[in-house]
């Protein structure tokens, strides 16, 4: 009889510890996700340009001209300025 009671309390303690561990893990995961979201939001606000200023992090190098000297990316048209 006493052995059954001891086994019952051990099983009951194991079940409660398993449930408690499950709920704590889920709550800690949710908390960690909220902290990461807050950190991403803070980093986004920190990197945002202020007062309409634009930051350019990449400046492309010189574009190479073709073998015939034409400018790539469109047609080049010679013109003369006419003064009246």
C-alpha positions, -999 to 999 in steps of 0.1 A, spaced: 0 0 0 27 25 10 47 15 -22 17 24 -44 15 58 -27 52 65 -31 50 55 -68 19 77 -73 36 108 -58 68 102 -78 47 98 -110 27 129 -101 59 149 -95 73 138 -128 42 148 -147 41 182 -130 78 188 -137 73 179 -173 43 202 -177 61 230 -159 92 226 -181 70 227 -213 52 259 -203 84 276 -192 101 267 -224 72 281 -244 71 313 -224 109 318 -226 108 313 -263 81 339 -267 100 363 -245 132 357 -266 113 364 -298 100 397 -284 134 408 -273 149 399 -308 120 419 -325 127 449 -302 165 447 -310 157 445 -348 134 475 -345 160 495 -325 187 487 -352 163 497 -379 157 531 -362 194 536 -356 203 530 -393 174 552 -406 187 586 -421 174 616 -403 161 650 -415 158 637 -451 195 630 -455 204 601 -477 235 580 -469 252 563 -498 272 533 -487 283 521 -522 298 542 -550 303 523 -582 336 524 -600 343 540 -634 323 525 -662 345 512 -690 338 525 -725 334 501 -754 362 495 -779 346 521 -803 345 548 -776 307 548 -773 291 555 -740 272 524 -728 236 528 -716 222 549 -744 228 568 -776 252 597 -777 241 627 -799 264 655 -808 249 690 -806 259 725 -810 245 753 -789 228 779 -810 228 815 -798 204 841 -812 
